[in-house]
Amino acid sequence: MFPFNIFDKYEGWFLSRKYFLETVFLIVIVFAIIYIALDFNDEMKDDQTNYFCYNKVPNNTVFRKIWNKLYMSFTTLTTLGFGDIYPIHPISQSITAFQSFIAFALVTEFVK
């Protein structure tokens, strides 16, 4: 893959990082789509919908709804969980917990 032999031993390292980042991106997109499907048409009542609470985060346009779900999916996958958007319905809580488990398994596999 590289023109010089000194990089041959690093080829697997570069490929594994590439596949790891592709997997992270794919997981973020898939779970963001799931979160969007859950409450895209729900009305906001007191900073929350039926599935998520937004804590003063604007969620009134289509762009903001999609951005908020991508943001939530990324913060859940990286296990940051800032608390500004969080699930309040058992279905959304289960999906978020499953995404956190996938993140833990993914990082464990990456470190191995």
C-alpha positions in Angstrom: 0.0 0.0 0.0 2.8 2.4 0.8 5.7 3.1 -1.5 8.3 2.4 1.1 8.9 -0.8 3.1 9.2 1.1 6.4 5.5 1.7 6.5 4.4 -1.9 5.8 4.2 -2.7 9.5 1.8 0.2 10.0 -0.6 -0.7 7.2 -2.8 -2.8 9.5 -2.8 0.1 12.1 -4.1 2.6 9.5 -6.7 0.2 8.1 -8.0 -0.7 11.6 -8.4 3.0 12.5 -10.1 3.7 9.2 -12.7 0.9 9.8 -13.1 2.0 13.4 -14.0 5.5 12.4 -16.3 4.3 9.7 -18.1 2.1 12.2 -18.5 4.9 14.7 -19.9 7.2 11.9 -22.3 4.5 10.8 -23.5 3.8 14.4 -24.1 7.5 15.0 -26.1 7.9 11.8 -28.2 4.7 12.4 -29.1 5.6 15.9 -29.8 9.3 15.0 -32.3 8.0 12.4 -33.9 5.8 15.0 -34.2 8.8 17.4 -35.6 11.0 14.6 -38.2 8.3 13.8 -39.3 8.2 17.5 -40.4 11.8 17.9 -40.1 13.7 14.7 -43.8 14.7 14.6 -44.3 15.0 18.4 -45.2 18.4 19.7 -43.0 20.1 22.3 -44.7 20.4 25.7 -42.7 22.0 28.5 -39.3 21.4 26.8 -40.1 17.7 26.1 -41.8 15.4 23.7 -43.2 12.0 24.4 -39.7 10.4 24.2 -37.0 13.0 25.0 -36.5 16.0 27.3 -34.6 18.9 25.8 -33.9 21.2 28.8 -34.2 24.6 26.9 -32.6 23.3 23.8 -34.5 24.7 20.7 -36.2 21.9 18.8 -38.7 23.8 16.6 -37.4 23.4 13.1 -36.6 20.4 10.9 -32.9 21.2 10.9 -32.8 21.5 14.7 -34.7 18.2 15.2 -32.2 16.4 13.0 -29.2 18.2 14.5 -30.4 17.4 18.1 -30.7 13.7 17.3 -27.3 13.6 15.7 -25.8 15.4 18.7 -27.6 13.0 21.1 -26.4 10.0 19.2 -22.8 11.2 19.2 -22.8 12.1 22.9 -24.3 8.8 23.7 -21.9 6.8 21.6 -18.9 8.6 23.1 -20.5 8.1 26.6 -20.3 11.8 27.3 -24.0 12.2 28.0 -24.1 15.9 28.9 -27.7 15.7 30.1 -29.1 18.5 27.9 -31.1 16.0 25.8 -32.1 12.8 27.5 -34.7 10.0 27.0 -37.8 9.9 29.2 -39.8 7.1 27.7 -38.9 3.4 28.4 -38.5 2.7 24.6 -36.1 5.6 24.1 -34.3 4.8 27.3 -33.8 1.2 26.1 -32.5 2.3 22.7 -30.1 4.7 24.3 -28.9 2.0 26.8 -28.3 -0.4 23.8 -26.3 2.3 22.0 -24.2 2.9 25.1 -23.5 -0.9 25.3 -22.5 -0.9 21.6 -20.1 2.0 22.3 -18.6 0.1 25.2 -18.1 -3.1 23.1 -16.7 -1.0 20.2 -14.1 0.7 22.4 -13.2 -2.6 24.0 -12.7 -4.2 20.6 -10.6 -1.2 19.5 -8.3 -1.3 22.5 -7.8 -5.1 22.2 
